[in-house]
Amino acid sequence: MRSRLRQLRLLFCALRYGIRLIWLAAPEHHKLHWIVSLAARMREDEKLAAHLSSALPRLAPIASAFAQSVATHPELATSTLHDAIDTIEHFEEPLTPDQLNATFQHAFGKAPQDLFSWIDPTPCHNGWCEQTHVARLKLPANGHQMVTVRVLRAKQAQEVDDDAALLCAVARWLERFSSGARKLKLRTLAQTLRDDLQRRFDLRAQAANLSQSGHHLADDKRVLVPDVIWDFCTPQTLTVEHVDTLRATDIAGLTMHHINVTVVAAHLIEVVTQQAFEHGFFHAAFDARRVAVSIEPATRGRLVFASAALMTSLSSPEREFFVHGATALFEQDYGRLATLHHVAGHVPAHARPEQIEAELRTRAEAHFADDANDRSAGALFHHLLNAVQPFGGAVSPRLAAAQRAFGQAEALARTIHPDVDAWGIAKTTLGDIARRDLGPHGWINRLAQELPHLAQIGPRVPQLIYRFMHHHAGAQHGQRGAHGQAQAALLDEMRRENRRTRALLIACALSGTLIGVAATFF
């Protein structure tokens, strides 16, 4: 209903600014030239431009903010959607103290003074439709008293969702009237955009993502995932333990706290590689804004992953393909990698393995020819996934997201320390994962995955064996019966042939006797 009302509002504004009247007022045979000239004259009118600028934010906050950011930063035209969204964060105004208290009251059902002894009114981070505050709980929760509370600005989030719904409606109408739009699948693209935006505003899902990431990395001394305080998590708030951090790219600050940036860069590549290709659950949008380094005495120098808005998972076959495929690529075993592509179904069945092998060799050998300091593992992995495209093949979007996340981590690590050996770290880390996957540990993991199925099948084994033996015996009996029937039919046929032969001989003998008697008498 809200989307329909928004469409009617846009239609009303369009008619108000006289689009129909302008079209009717244009000369019959020079409409386009006249409208372009009119637009140029309107563009020079500063008063009219000011009125339009004030109207656009009310009509579509996403479009106006994005257009303004693109005008300020033209490089956004070639960047990803998530980077563009992060760039337009500064257009949002934070909540006032009264609005913040009202939001807490609505989210927790209690006055914030009953839950917190102190809340910093100035947000430590002002994001897109959300803001983050440091607070102190009155009573410790999960052993933590200092917490970080992320608050969702519900009004702005609802406006963004309305804009996304309007975009889906426009895409649906375009697909009805344009074959090009149907070929591009604009409706699917618009719906994907809306789903991504909704994931950004689903704070409960983000809390679950942080909790799962913390479980995977609980024993890893290189990384820290803040604990989720579930008692203070609602659809409008996300509360986690507070950790004093610095951005990973703040080299001067890290050096001042005696943190080795070389180790931080190496740990970043190792952790992201293991997170994606060992645990299979990783950050889909990975950049400096989402990575920090702890400066607290107990955890100094550990990477802090406190953002979990956009997480993606890999299935076991996808994870195994990338691990063993990357290992084969590092070893320049292109034939084995071509076979892995065939087994994974990334190429059509008629694609010849030797042609895929030749394509991989052509793409990858240039990287091995570079100097060790100039090699990029992320660029090499790009060819690992995209070498199947000339043969009409494709890999899953999740594998492409994993490769892109590794590339972003490698670029961030080089920003932190330009001389980091990303190639060697990736090769060693993936090789260790592959050896564990094929070694006793991997066998135990596979057995552990099959045990629940064995527990269900085990009690039925005697019955399954009996059915198999009974079916096998029946099949053998049926074969013997069929063989006996064939032999009986053959014997009957032989008997019939013998009777025919005997009758023919008797008939010949009688005919010869009659002919002889007749010849004697006549």
VOGU-3710 file (C-alpha; in Angstrom, 3 decimals, decimal comma):
1> mrsrlrqlrl> 0,000/0,000/0,000  2,841/2,365/0,895  4,494/1,619/-2,449  1,268/2,433/-4,330  0,887/5,707/-2,484  4,502/6,555/-3,284  3,921/5,876/-6,977  0,860/8,148/-6,939  2,889/10,832/-5,213  5,578/10,667/-7,883
11> lfcalrygir> 2,942/10,816/-10,606  1,357/13,857/-8,963  4,728/15,635/-8,728  5,508/14,831/-12,346  2,192/16,315/-13,471  2,714/19,264/-11,159  5,980/20,168/-12,844  4,194/20,104/-16,154  5,715/17,202/-18,111  2,495/16,760/-20,050
21> liwlaapehh> 2,094/20,483/-20,597  5,684/20,789/-21,800  5,120/17,993/-24,312  1,919/19,595/-25,578  3,511/23,037/-25,762  6,453/21,822/-27,827  6,334/22,386/-31,636  4,879/19,483/-33,577  7,983/18,666/-35,629  10,727/19,864/-33,279
31> klhwivslaa> 9,633/18,519/-29,901  12,951/16,913/-28,886  15,100/19,905/-29,855  12,708/22,309/-28,149  12,630/20,258/-24,906  16,425/19,987/-24,820  16,733/23,749/-25,287  14,156/24,320/-22,545  16,032/21,986/-20,185  19,251/23,880/-20,840
41> rmredeklaa> 17,538/27,184/-20,012  15,975/25,683/-16,873  19,362/24,420/-15,771  20,692/27,980/-15,823  17,867/29,174/-13,545  19,328/28,965/-10,005  15,977/29,460/-8,273  14,340/26,580/-10,120  17,355/24,343/-9,452  17,077/25,109/-5,734
51> hlssalprla> 13,382/24,154/-5,736  14,093/20,854/-7,495  16,975/20,079/-5,130  14,668/20,544/-2,171  11,973/18,338/-3,742  14,171/15,372/-4,693  15,195/14,311/-1,144  11,522/14,118/-0,177  10,701/11,986/-3,205  13,617/9,506/-3,156
61> piasafaqsv> 16,312/9,701/-0,470  18,356/6,902/-2,051  18,409/8,411/-5,517  19,139/11,948/-4,364  21,893/10,942/-1,948  23,468/8,614/-4,477  23,316/11,264/-7,210  24,892/13,816/-4,925  27,670/11,420/-3,921  28,360/10,535/-7,557
71> athpelatst> 28,562/14,223/-8,405  31,084/14,677/-5,586  32,949/11,404/-6,213  32,770/10,376/-9,891  34,769/7,207/-9,188  31,644/5,761/-7,563  30,242/5,056/-11,015  32,569/2,052/-11,315  32,488/0,923/-7,674  30,169/-1,577/-6,049
81> lhdaidtieh> 26,768/-0,803/-4,597  28,002/-1,383/-1,076  30,851/1,084/-1,477  28,392/3,669/-2,812  26,090/3,129/0,167  28,979/3,530/2,595  30,017/6,739/0,853  26,608/8,424/1,260  26,500/7,766/5,012  27,462/11,347/5,849
91> feepltpdql> 24,185/12,655/4,382  22,227/11,165/7,301  21,676/13,292/10,390  21,997/11,442/13,724  19,131/11,264/16,163  18,808/13,979/18,760  19,110/12,946/22,452  15,332/13,057/22,887  14,776/10,962/19,767  17,444/8,521/20,929
101> natfqhafgk> 15,755/8,077/24,320  12,402/7,563/22,599  13,953/4,936/20,326  15,417/3,070/23,312  12,084/3,293/25,113  10,282/1,789/22,124  12,921/-0,916/21,511  13,387/-2,190/25,093  9,966/-1,385/26,500  11,679/0,364/29,411
111> apqdlfswid> 13,206/3,731/30,032  16,903/3,714/29,079  17,740/5,009/32,593  16,526/1,661/33,989  18,964/-0,301/31,829  21,981/1,935/31,320  23,917/3,972/33,829  25,503/6,040/31,062  25,003/6,524/27,316  27,312/8,621/25,184
121> ptpchngwce> 24,942/11,031/23,348  27,448/11,540/20,518  27,482/8,509/18,190  30,896/6,938/17,666  29,720/5,948/14,193  26,943/7,518/12,133  26,024/4,966/9,482  23,374/4,747/6,822  19,992/4,743/8,614  21,752/3,670/11,814
131> qthvarlklp> 24,100/5,020/14,463  26,302/3,479/17,144  26,714/4,582/20,770  28,944/3,481/23,627  27,063/2,790/26,862  27,504/1,277/30,313  24,986/-1,245/31,651  23,675/-0,910/35,172  24,199/-4,645/35,711  26,839/-6,727/33,861
141> anghqmvtvr> 25,536/-9,037/31,126  27,573/-12,032/29,955  30,446/-10,644/32,024  30,445/-7,300/30,167  29,342/-3,901/31,394  30,714/-1,564/28,717  28,753/-2,207/25,522  28,291/-0,828/22,043  24,682/-0,291/20,960  23,769/0,048/17,291
151> vlrakqaqev> 20,427/1,825/16,821  18,322/1,660/13,677  16,622/4,854/12,501  13,321/3,215/11,636  11,838/6,155/9,724  14,754/6,428/7,307  14,908/2,657/6,921  11,212/2,578/6,003  11,719/5,322/3,420  14,602/3,386/1,875
161> dddaallcav> 12,494/0,234/1,697  9,710/2,232/0,025  12,201/3,491/-2,550  13,388/-0,059/-3,173  9,783/-1,246/-3,595  9,195/1,571/-6,074  12,310/0,503/-7,986  10,956/-3,056/-8,169  7,635/-1,734/-9,515  9,404/0,321/-12,193
171> arwlerfssg> 11,510/-2,700/-13,172  8,353/-4,819/-13,452  6,698/-2,296/-15,788  9,851/-1,986/-17,882  9,969/-5,756/-18,335  6,395/-5,697/-19,612  7,133/-3,236/-22,384  10,834/-3,770/-23,183  12,508/-6,928/-24,457  15,876/-5,475/-23,471
181> arklklrtla> 14,691/-5,122/-19,871  13,486/-8,724/-19,889  16,835/-9,854/-21,248  18,662/-7,993/-18,479  16,218/-9,370/-15,865  15,727/-5,962/-14,309  13,043/-7,204/-11,950  15,396/-9,821/-10,504  18,180/-7,268/-10,154  15,869/-4,802/-8,399
191> qtlrddlqrr> 14,613/-7,493/-6,027  18,191/-8,515/-5,248  18,978/-4,894/-4,423  15,987/-4,695/-2,123  16,985/-7,932/-0,376  20,504/-6,592/0,216  19,097/-3,388/1,658  16,792/-5,324/3,979  19,741/-7,412/5,163  21,529/-4,210/6,118
201> fdlraqaanl> 18,625/-3,231/8,384  17,977/-6,656/9,942  19,836/-6,227/13,236  18,667/-9,562/14,674  20,139/-11,383/11,678  23,370/-9,424/12,131  23,496/-10,513/15,752  23,115/-14,132/14,650  25,904/-13,685/12,095  28,221/-12,240/14,742
211> sqsghhladd> 27,389/-15,081/17,101  28,167/-17,730/14,478  31,406/-15,997/13,460  32,417/-15,806/17,118  31,778/-19,535/17,507  33,966/-20,346/14,478  36,813/-18,052/15,600  36,554/-18,513/19,376  39,922/-20,296/19,675  41,756/-18,094/17,163
221> krvlvpdviw> 44,189/-15,757/18,897  44,563/-13,595/15,799  41,009/-12,289/15,701  38,345/-11,105/18,134  34,592/-11,138/17,502  32,684/-9,150/20,149  30,198/-11,104/22,261  26,552/-10,487/21,470  24,412/-9,373/24,425  21,202/-11,092/23,338
231> dfctpqtltv> 19,111/-9,661/26,197  19,558/-6,211/24,654  19,105/-7,166/20,992  15,823/-6,166/19,344  14,730/-5,438/15,762  15,823/-1,813/16,366  18,998/-2,380/18,438  22,126/-4,557/18,336  24,197/-4,692/21,531  27,688/-6,199/21,739
241> ehvdtlratd> 30,624/-5,930/24,111  32,674/-2,777/23,718  36,258/-3,103/22,490  38,634/-0,163/22,176  39,926/-0,306/18,616  41,690/1,588/15,873  41,072/1,235/12,168  43,366/-1,219/10,472  44,582/1,512/8,138  45,602/3,855/10,986
251> iagltmhhin> 49,296/2,977/10,707  50,462/5,821/12,940  48,013/4,903/15,705  48,917/1,203/15,552  52,625/2,016/15,722  52,028/4,300/18,704  50,392/1,366/20,530  53,386/-0,881/19,645  51,406/-3,063/17,235  53,344/-4,745/14,422
261> vtvvaahlie> 51,534/-3,787/11,199  53,370/-6,528/9,264  51,808/-9,163/11,519  48,398/-7,494/11,268  48,522/-7,579/7,441  49,569/-11,252/7,397  46,886/-12,222/9,922  44,251/-10,422/7,862  44,912/-12,580/4,786  45,158/-15,783/6,841
271> vvtqqafehg> 41,945/-15,190/8,805  39,859/-14,181/5,767  41,111/-17,203/3,815  40,288/-19,608/6,632  36,968/-17,921/7,345  35,811/-18,333/3,739  37,359/-21,656/2,700  37,571/-23,588/5,950  34,520/-22,439/7,903  32,558/-21,479/4,767
281> ffhaafdarr> 31,004/-18,377/6,384  32,562/-15,042/5,490  32,032/-11,293/4,978  30,739/-10,543/1,476  31,697/-6,840/1,639  35,162/-6,528/3,117  36,985/-3,211/3,435  38,790/-0,933/5,877  35,537/0,361/7,401  34,704/-3,121/8,681
291> vavsiepatr> 38,107/-4,147/10,050  39,653/-2,765/13,213  42,517/-3,713/15,535  42,131/-4,028/19,287  44,236/-1,711/21,447  43,097/-3,121/24,792  45,907/-4,646/26,889  44,455/-8,171/26,964  43,782/-8,390/23,222  46,223/-5,850/21,765
301> grlvfasaal> 46,968/-6,432/18,083  44,057/-8,791/17,380  41,788/-8,126/14,418  38,247/-7,134/15,409  35,339/-8,141/13,134  32,386/-6,219/14,554  30,317/-5,834/11,385  28,195/-8,699/10,091  25,619/-6,983/7,884  26,543/-8,819/4,685
311> mtslsspere> 27,612/-12,397/5,307  27,617/-15,262/2,802  28,158/-19,000/3,171  29,757/-21,598/0,905  28,477/-25,143/0,594  30,879/-28,036/1,221  31,284/-28,845/-2,520  31,958/-25,168/-3,316  34,475/-24,860/-0,521  36,265/-28,073/-1,526
321> ffvhgatalf> 36,389/-27,011/-5,170  38,002/-23,669/-4,373  40,518/-25,129/-1,912  41,676/-27,984/-4,146  41,335/-25,919/-7,326  43,492/-23,117/-5,905  46,050/-25,677/-4,706  46,213/-27,190/-8,209  46,544/-23,716/-9,695  49,427/-22,811/-7,392
331> eqdygrlatl> 51,104/-26,088/-8,414  50,398/-25,255/-12,078  48,497/-28,539/-12,428  46,004/-27,234/-14,984  44,807/-30,697/-16,010  43,601/-31,516/-12,500  41,902/-28,128/-12,262  40,109/-28,716/-15,601  38,874/-32,051/-14,224  37,628/-30,327/-11,063
341> hhvaghvpah> 35,661/-27,863/-13,189  34,025/-30,768/-15,043  33,205/-32,642/-11,840  31,737/-29,487/-10,247  29,519/-28,884/-13,307  31,000/-25,469/-14,111  31,321/-26,291/-17,821  29,030/-28,116/-20,287  29,629/-31,837/-20,706  30,831/-31,391/-24,316
351> arpeqieael> 33,657/-28,998/-23,286  36,985/-30,715/-23,847  39,297/-30,874/-20,776  42,401/-30,131/-22,836  40,867/-26,891/-24,112  39,993/-25,789/-20,555  43,525/-26,710/-19,512  44,973/-24,589/-22,317  42,759/-21,632/-21,361  43,860/-21,867/-17,731
361> rtraeahfad> 47,511/-22,064/-18,741  47,178/-19,020/-21,006  45,577/-16,955/-18,256  47,669/-18,053/-15,263  51,217/-18,353/-16,566  51,601/-14,584/-16,826  51,161/-14,341/-13,040  53,896/-16,911/-12,384  56,230/-14,955/-14,666  55,950/-11,812/-12,505
371> dandrsagal> 58,335/-11,026/-9,670  57,429/-12,437/-6,286  56,579/-8,982/-4,917  54,270/-8,189/-7,839  52,236/-11,388/-7,744  48,584/-11,133/-6,733  46,781/-14,205/-5,448  43,428/-12,446/-5,820  44,026/-11,836/-9,525  45,085/-15,473/-9,954
381> fhhllnavqp> 41,895/-16,687/-8,252  39,913/-14,512/-10,662  41,167/-16,703/-13,517  40,431/-19,819/-11,446  36,726/-18,974/-11,609  36,399/-17,097/-14,903  38,398/-19,355/-17,219  35,221/-21,389/-17,889  33,322/-18,464/-19,434  34,686/-18,942/-23,011
391> fggavsprla> 33,155/-22,436/-22,950  29,697/-21,289/-21,873  30,285/-22,181/-18,231  29,880/-20,249/-14,989  30,514/-20,654/-11,276  28,104/-19,919/-8,458  27,722/-16,297/-7,252  28,864/-17,376/-3,783  32,233/-18,535/-5,140  32,601/-15,216/-6,953
401> aaqrafgqae> 31,775/-13,397/-3,693  34,420/-15,434/-1,850  37,042/-14,595/-4,473  36,069/-10,917/-4,307  36,300/-10,937/-0,480  39,795/-12,414/-0,673  40,798/-9,770/-3,228  39,515/-7,017/-0,926  41,406/-8,493/2,036  44,594/-8,693/-0,034
411> alartihpdv> 44,229/-5,069/-1,138  43,632/-3,962/2,465  46,659/-5,951/3,656  48,838/-4,261/1,024  47,504/-0,895/2,209  48,560/-1,745/5,753  51,939/-3,171/4,688  52,886/-2,902/0,981  55,536/-5,651/1,184  53,262/-8,337/2,604
421> dawgiakttl> 53,702/-11,692/0,824  50,022/-12,242/0,030  50,845/-14,902/-2,586  52,880/-17,026/-0,189  50,412/-16,630/2,682  47,459/-17,665/0,511  49,373/-20,632/-0,935  50,421/-21,883/2,509  47,008/-21,354/4,112  45,042/-23,051/1,332
431> gdiarrdlgp> 47,593/-25,870/1,180  47,159/-26,511/4,914  43,368/-26,536/4,516  43,651/-29,009/1,614  45,960/-31,322/3,619  43,621/-31,260/6,610  40,710/-31,948/4,312  42,407/-35,022/2,823  44,119/-36,175/6,023  42,807/-38,005/9,101
441> hgwinrlaqe> 41,154/-34,836/10,381  39,138/-34,530/7,183  38,118/-38,190/7,347  36,960/-37,738/10,926  34,927/-34,675/9,947  33,258/-36,548/7,103  32,521/-39,467/9,411  31,032/-37,059/11,942  28,798/-35,643/9,217  27,624/-39,136/8,233
451> lphlaqigpr> 27,050/-40,423/11,768  23,530/-38,931/12,078  22,565/-40,722/8,867  24,204/-43,960/10,067  22,274/-43,732/13,329  19,048/-43,816/11,335  20,189/-46,494/8,880  21,892/-48,804/11,450  18,741/-50,364/12,987  17,380/-51,053/9,486
461> vpqliyrfmh> 20,500/-52,851/8,242  19,234/-56,453/8,988  15,946/-55,738/7,226  17,755/-54,157/4,262  20,071/-57,188/4,015  17,106/-59,575/4,116  15,302/-57,623/1,367  18,419/-57,560/-0,763  19,013/-61,313/-0,409  15,346/-62,087/-1,041
471> hhagaqhgqr> 15,328/-59,913/-4,140  18,614/-61,423/-5,338  17,311/-64,973/-4,804  14,073/-64,169/-6,616  16,025/-62,727/-9,508  18,188/-65,860/-9,739  15,093/-68,090/-9,570  13,483/-66,052/-12,285  16,578/-66,392/-14,437  16,619/-70,164/-13,904
481> gahgqaqaal> 12,897/-70,382/-14,740  13,382/-68,397/-17,900  16,344/-70,573/-18,914  14,302/-73,757/-18,323  11,425/-72,451/-20,382  13,775/-71,666/-23,242  15,197/-75,174/-23,140  11,707/-76,750/-23,054  10,627/-74,663/-26,034  13,741/-75,761/-27,923
491> ldemrrenrr> 13,016/-79,450/-27,211  9,419/-79,061/-28,372  10,637/-77,461/-31,579  13,085/-80,339/-32,164  10,322/-82,907/-31,586  8,081/-81,124/-34,076  10,869/-81,115/-36,657  11,465/-84,849/-36,104  7,786/-85,623/-36,581  7,704/-83,546/-39,789
501> tralliacal> 10,803/-85,323/-41,101  9,368/-88,782/-40,247  6,069/-87,961/-41,935  7,898/-86,693/-45,052  9,965/-89,867/-45,276  6,869/-92,089/-44,892  5,052/-90,073/-47,546  8,018/-90,437/-49,926  8,174/-94,186/-49,309  4,453/-94,665/-49,935
511> sgtligvaat> 4,589/-92,538/-53,078  7,551/-94,563/-54,405  5,743/-97,840/-53,682  2,587/-96,708/-55,439  4,563/-95,467/-58,466  6,397/-98,841/-58,658  3,177/-100,906/-58,423  1,521/-98,763/-61,057  4,469/-99,129/-63,410  4,411/-102,933/-62,952
521> ff> 0,744/-103,360/-63,815  0,569/-100,864/-66,656
//
